[in-house]
């Protein structure tokens, strides 16, 4: 059985993120994308619009000294939801990040329109990203 089309879209987005390919990400993210980051850290909150989401990506790289990495384990999709299972790692000011996340995406007309993140250790996320 062939993968749902949204699996390919998400895999392209992860590859573009890893490569820092903002042009490709611009093509894959809706202009009015909404990004929901949980927690109590400088990255947390609801970010509206592609520019705001890309600003979070930039801040992620800055805060982690470009050490932040995502290891994609699997992508599952149907017409309504696309789900990524991943591991996130990084180092910052002597702290290490190593968490497993489940990311839920909405994809419409070939573009990512909304995203929610769920971590196995939100406390570690908050401690890592906070000053």
Buried (B, 14 or more C-beta within 10 A) or exposed (E): EEEBEBBBBBBBBBEBBEEEBBEBBEEBBBEEBBBEBBBEBBBBBEBEBBEBBBEBBEEBBEBBEEEBBBEBEEBBBEEEEBBBBBBBBBBBEEEEBEBBBBBBBBBEEEBBBBBBBEBEBBEBBBBBBBE
